[in-house]
């Protein structure tokens, strides 16, 4: 994402919201779009598009129960808080 297009975060809650939307865009929507453009059964010049070194990705649905998903949201939100100068006193999680 181009930083100039990133929404301005005014509170840590804004940063969390932004991080959650990034997760959805990067790990769900973008992958679904790629799979729509290149279906699993696509063949180009007699060769399967998804073969050998090119494995198809799997879209991720966000889950609070997945530690990796929560860590992504936390890290992304903390980085945005730092980027926009949001004081740590506003951050409920220690960044």
C-alpha positions in Angstrom: 0.0 0.0 0.0 1.2 3.5 -0.8 1.6 5.5 2.4 0.1 8.6 0.8 -3.1 6.7 0.4 -3.2 5.3 3.9 -5.9 6.8 6.1 -4.8 9.1 8.9 -5.1 7.4 12.2 -6.0 9.7 15.1 -6.4 7.1 17.8 -5.1 3.7 18.5 -8.6 2.3 17.7 -8.2 3.8 14.2 -4.9 2.0 13.9 -6.5 -1.3 14.9 -9.3 -0.7 12.4 -6.7 0.0 9.7 -4.7 -3.1 10.6 -7.8 -5.3 10.5 -8.7 -3.9 7.0 -5.1 -4.5 5.8 -5.4 -8.2 6.9 -8.6 -8.6 5.0 -7.2 -6.9 1.9 -3.9 -8.7 1.8 -4.8 -12.2 3.0 -8.4 -12.7 1.9 -9.6 -10.3 -0.9 -6.3 -10.2 -2.9 -5.9 -13.9 -2.8 -9.6 -14.5 -3.8 -9.0 -12.0 -6.7 -5.9 -13.9 -7.8 -7.7 -17.2 -7.7 -10.5 -15.7 -9.7 -8.0 -14.5 -12.3 -6.1 -17.8 -12.3 -8.5 -20.6 -11.3 -7.0 -23.8 -9.8 -7.7 -25.7 -13.1 -6.3 -23.1 -15.4 -4.0 -24.4 -18.2 -1.7 -22.2 -20.3 0.0 -23.7 -23.4 -0.8 -27.2 -22.1 0.8 -26.6 -18.7 -1.2 -26.1 -15.5 -0.8 -22.5 -14.2 -0.6 -23.7 -10.6 2.1 -26.3 -10.8 5.7 -27.1 -9.7 7.0 -24.0 -7.9 3.8 -22.0 -8.3 1.5 -23.2 -5.6 -2.0 -21.7 -5.2 -2.5 -19.6 -2.1 -5.4 -20.1 0.3 -7.4 -17.1 1.5 -7.4 -16.6 5.3 -10.5 -15.7 7.2 -9.5 -13.6 10.3 -9.9 -15.4 13.6 -9.3 -14.0 17.1 -8.4 -17.6 18.1 -5.4 -17.6 15.7 -2.3 -16.2 17.5 -0.7 -15.3 14.2 -3.7 -13.2 13.1 -3.8 -11.4 16.4 -0.1 -10.8 16.3 -0.4 -9.3 12.8 -3.2 -6.9 13.9 -1.2 -5.9 17.0 2.0 -5.3 15.2 0.5 -3.4 12.3 -1.6 -1.2 14.7 1.5 -0.5 16.8 3.5 0.5 13.8 0.7 2.8 12.6 0.4 4.3 16.1 4.2 5.1 16.0 3.9 6.4 12.4 1.2 8.9 13.3 2.7 9.9 16.7 -0.1 8.4 18.8 1.2 8.4 22.4 1.8 5.1 24.1 -0.6 6.2 26.9 -3.4 5.7 24.3 -2.2 2.2 23.4 -3.7 -0.5 25.6 -1.2 -3.1 24.4 2.5 -2.3 25.0 4.0 -1.9 21.5 
